[in-house]
């Protein structure tokens, strides 16, 4: 069906991807590409062959496009969020919870990627009795608030840190942050993989997250409607560059060598 990708991955691969903190971002990227192009899009990297690009676009006119997908996500942050969702606990979803009957408050704590969850689970009930803001910051806690506990049932609720910054981000700042991401080893590896692929088009699909620079993430908010004018600093053989908020509530910008940047929301060819 046009607008929906064909998925060649195993059930185990899909289940593993769905458990990540971004969900199955490869499938999300394939869906976006399929909706915009209206062509047959295949999620093809099933780990059966080396250097297979993540996605393949099969155009009706016989052309082939290869797509490499990656998200700009700090692995420490991902590990922390995954720890909040530890399976087998009474509360497998965020917020993470620690019962603390010795406390007469319910605490709401926001954690950065520096937070050591195992250490926090051991020490927090005692630490919160007389800790200062500096003490909490040393443990990767970025915000702390509380309310009185009902029936003296103390508890600590743990949330992952978000992202924030000024509202006057310019496209020059956005390009600066994007260029830095494009120079990262993660993205350069994706570009090398595209370079080795035999295809008419080579697409780089990037996802921003709460660990991305604010200057890169904020202009992907739904409130924005304009697009950058300058091209991205991609290698000459990369024909398309997609930049999307990986949390699904943002927008996706797509650059092509022949057409410049577009906001994909106004160009869908399928539902």
Phi, psi and omega per residue, in radians:
X1 nan 2.261 3.139
X2 -1.115 2.435 -3.103
X3 1.665 -0.178 3.115
X4 -2.205 2.338 -3.101
X5 -1.326 2.726 2.964
X6 -1.593 2.227 -3.023
X7 -1.920 1.966 3.140
X8 -1.647 0.026 -3.128
X9 -1.269 2.784 3.095
X10 -1.307 2.855 3.081
X11 -1.034 -0.671 -3.129
X12 -1.115 -0.708 3.098
X13 -1.096 -0.780 -3.135
X14 -1.141 -0.711 -3.137
X15 -1.151 -0.700 3.120
X16 -1.127 -0.729 3.119
X17 -1.128 -0.698 -3.106
X18 -1.152 -0.427 -3.124
X19 -1.401 -0.190 -3.108
X20 -1.226 2.861 -3.062
X21 -1.215 -0.297 3.077
X22 -1.709 0.036 -2.999
X23 1.240 -2.798 -3.114
X24 -1.491 1.437 -3.053
X25 -1.188 -0.529 3.096
X26 -1.100 -0.711 3.094
X27 -1.185 -0.673 3.084
X28 -1.046 -0.803 3.127
X29 -1.074 -0.742 3.133
X30 -1.095 -0.680 3.122
X31 -1.134 -0.738 3.132
X32 -1.115 -0.796 3.135
X33 -1.086 -0.728 -3.138
X34 -1.138 -0.713 -3.139
X35 -1.165 -0.673 -3.084
X36 -1.319 -0.756 -3.063
X37 -1.444 -0.521 -3.029
X38 1.269 0.195 -3.099
X39 -1.806 3.039 3.109
X40 -1.337 2.132 -3.132
X41 -2.070 2.272 -3.064
X42 -2.067 2.207 2.956
X43 -1.448 1.830 -2.875
X44 -1.968 -0.187 -3.082
X45 -1.400 1.524 -3.113
X46 -1.729 0.274 3.115
X47 1.153 0.275 3.127
X48 -1.586 -0.239 3.129
X49 -2.494 2.503 3.137
X50 -1.222 2.550 3.008
X51 1.098 0.431 3.081
X52 -1.361 2.155 3.096
X53 -1.017 2.691 -3.064
X54 -1.085 -0.788 -3.065
X55 -2.247 2.722 3.037
X56 -2.297 2.292 3.067
X57 -1.791 2.156 -3.141
X58 -1.907 1.774 -3.102
X59 -1.366 2.634 3.135
X60 -1.065 -0.498 -3.111
X61 -1.497 0.118 3.077
X62 1.705 -0.193 3.114
X63 -1.226 2.694 3.119
X64 -2.161 2.384 3.013
X65 -2.072 2.412 3.060
X66 -1.920 2.471 -3.068
X67 -2.258 2.284 2.992
X68 -1.931 2.328 -3.014
X69 -2.033 2.348 3.024
X70 -2.700 2.648 3.110
X71 -1.999 2.469 3.129
X72 -1.465 1.503 -3.020
X73 -2.279 2.164 3.080
X74 -1.148 2.119 -3.104
X75 -1.067 -0.520 3.106
X76 -1.168 -0.694 3.101
X77 -1.141 -0.763 3.122
X78 -1.049 -0.718 3.133
X79 -1.140 -0.700 3.128
X80 -1.103 -0.824 -3.126
X81 -1.133 -0.703 3.099
X82 -1.067 -0.639 3.106
X83 -1.139 -0.585 3.077
X84 -1.155 -0.428 -3.100
X85 -1.789 0.432 -3.064
X86 -0.919 2.224 -3.139
X87 -1.226 2.628 3.104
X88 1.602 -0.186 3.104
X89 -1.425 2.904 3.139
X90 -1.171 -0.434 -3.124
X91 -2.252 1.477 -3.041
X92 -1.256 -0.235 -3.116
X93 -1.870 2.861 3.083
X94 -1.174 2.432 0.115
X95 -1.405 2.651 2.947
X96 -1.213 2.606 -3.051
X97 -2.259 2.467 3.028
X98 -2.251 2.084 3.066
X99 -1.296 2.416 -3.089
X100 -2.485 1.337 -3.086
X101 -1.076 -0.327 3.122
X102 -1.370 -0.193 3.114
X103 -1.716 2.558 3.087
X104 -1.807 0.367 -3.130
X105 -2.317 2.773 2.911
X106 -1.822 2.087 -3.089
X107 -1.736 2.495 3.073
X108 -2.077 1.951 -3.058
X109 -2.061 2.413 3.072
X110 -1.902 2.308 -3.002
X111 -1.984 2.488 3.006
X112 -1.609 3.077 3.108
X113 -1.149 -0.230 3.126
X114 -1.392 -0.199 -3.053
X115 -1.177 2.361 3.062
X116 -1.747 1.792 -3.009
X117 -1.128 -0.724 -3.115
X118 -1.089 -0.690 3.108
X119 -1.185 -0.739 3.140
X120 -1.100 -0.710 -3.122
X121 -1.103 -0.545 3.118
X122 -1.355 -0.644 -2.900
X123 -1.881 -0.288 -2.985
X124 -1.037 -0.856 -3.107
X125 -0.938 -0.680 3.111
X126 -1.329 -0.701 -3.084
X127 -1.106 -0.669 -3.041
X128 -1.280 -0.186 -3.138
X129 -1.181 -0.608 -3.107
X130 -2.602 0.433 -3.100
X131 -1.334 2.569 3.020
X132 -1.618 2.971 3.100
X133 -1.052 -0.686 3.122
X134 -1.108 -0.678 3.101
X135 -1.058 -0.806 -3.117
X136 -1.135 -0.678 -3.118
X137 -1.095 -0.606 3.128
X138 -1.103 -0.439 -3.135
X139 -1.640 0.159 3.114
X140 1.473 0.303 3.118
X141 -1.626 2.065 -3.065
X142 -1.653 -0.461 3.114
X143 -2.509 2.592 3.106
X144 -2.557 2.312 3.038
X145 -2.536 2.966 -3.095
X146 -2.726 2.870 2.969
X147 -2.432 2.846 3.102
X148 -1.135 2.437 -3.133
X149 -1.449 2.443 3.049
X150 -1.369 2.403 3.105
X151 1.004 0.490 3.093
X152 1.001 0.523 3.114
X153 -1.693 1.596 -3.134
X154 -1.235 2.584 -3.108
X155 -2.761 2.644 3.068
X156 -2.100 2.188 3.122
X157 -1.878 2.245 -3.040
X158 -1.950 2.223 -3.130
X159 -2.166 2.572 3.040
X160 -1.306 2.601 3.130
X161 -1.153 2.599 3.063
X162 -1.773 -2.574 -3.109
X163 -2.500 2.497 -3.135
X164 -2.706 2.850 -3.135
X165 3.057 -3.024 -3.104
X166 -1.254 2.771 -3.105
X167 -1.563 -0.112 -3.056
X168 -1.753 0.806 3.114
X169 -1.259 2.341 3.121
X170 -1.729 2.831 3.093
X171 -1.185 -0.454 3.057
X172 -1.122 -0.733 3.091
X173 -1.149 -0.693 3.118
X174 -1.061 -0.798 3.126
X175 -1.111 -0.642 3.104
X176 -1.066 -0.770 3.114
X177 -1.205 -0.672 3.117
X178 -1.143 -0.747 3.132
X179 -1.064 -0.659 3.108
X180 -1.120 -0.723 3.093
X181 -1.119 -0.718 -3.123
X182 -1.143 -0.379 3.099
X183 -1.557 -0.084 -3.115
X184 -1.227 2.666 -3.102
X185 -1.110 -0.573 3.126
X186 -1.058 -0.828 -3.106
X187 -1.303 -0.650 3.100
X188 -1.069 -0.629 3.073
X189 -1.122 -0.666 3.082
X190 -1.133 -0.677 3.127
X191 -1.157 -0.670 3.105
X192 -1.123 -0.663 3.113
X193 -1.138 -0.705 3.087
X194 -1.131 -0.671 -3.108
X195 -1.061 -0.574 -3.111
X196 -1.435 -0.203 -3.094
X197 -1.410 2.478 3.071
X198 -1.620 1.814 -3.084
X199 -2.792 2.821 3.118
X200 -1.384 -0.542 3.127
X201 -2.215 2.573 3.098
X202 -2.251 1.974 -3.033
X203 -1.896 2.364 3.025
X204 -1.961 2.106 -3.069
X205 -1.991 1.978 -3.036
X206 -1.960 2.391 3.069
X207 -1.975 2.323 3.057
X208 -1.656 2.688 -3.087
X209 -2.412 -3.073 3.097
X210 -1.193 -0.174 3.065
X211 -1.763 0.043 3.039
X212 -1.363 2.787 3.048
X213 -1.053 2.482 3.113
X214 -0.961 -0.675 -3.091
X215 -1.117 -0.443 3.114
X216 -1.534 -0.666 -3.021
X217 -1.395 -0.724 -2.968
X218 -1.111 -0.730 3.138
X219 -1.156 -0.085 3.050
X220 -1.586 0.111 3.104
X221 -1.181 2.602 -3.123
X222 -1.059 -0.380 -3.112
X223 -1.207 -0.385 -3.125
X224 -1.405 2.577 3.104
X225 -2.270 -0.313 -3.124
X226 -1.506 2.996 -3.098
X227 -2.300 2.733 3.125
X228 -1.209 2.757 -3.130
X229 -1.703 -0.589 -3.056
X230 -1.458 2.616 3.092
X231 -1.307 2.774 3.072
X232 -1.324 2.724 -3.117
X233 -1.476 1.081 3.137
X234 -1.642 2.768 3.051
X235 -1.010 2.699 -3.057
X236 -1.020 -0.529 -3.075
X237 -1.469 -0.097 3.051
X238 -1.460 2.070 -3.043
X239 -1.629 -0.375 -3.104
X240 -2.457 2.503 3.071
X241 -2.357 2.141 3.129
X242 -1.909 2.395 3.074
X243 -2.298 2.131 -2.983
X244 -2.451 2.529 2.949
X245 -1.186 2.146 -3.071
X246 -1.319 -0.049 -3.105
X247 -1.680 0.114 2.980
X248 1.316 -0.205 3.128
X249 -1.728 0.114 3.096
X250 -1.822 -2.908 3.125
X251 -1.961 2.976 -3.125
X252 -2.139 2.170 3.046
X253 -1.777 2.461 3.124
X254 -2.282 2.254 3.080
X255 -1.909 2.389 3.015
X256 -2.198 2.617 -3.078
X257 -1.064 -0.500 -3.100
X258 -1.700 -0.214 -3.013
X259 -2.263 -0.086 -3.109
X260 1.297 -2.753 -3.074
X261 -1.534 2.483 2.951
X262 -2.351 2.682 2.950
X263 -1.560 1.981 -2.981
X264 -1.094 -0.340 -3.101
X265 -1.042 -0.499 -3.112
X266 -1.658 0.198 -3.029
X267 -2.336 0.255 -3.125
X268 -1.062 2.394 3.084
X269 -1.800 -0.262 3.097
X270 -2.390 2.860 3.112
X271 -1.468 nan nan
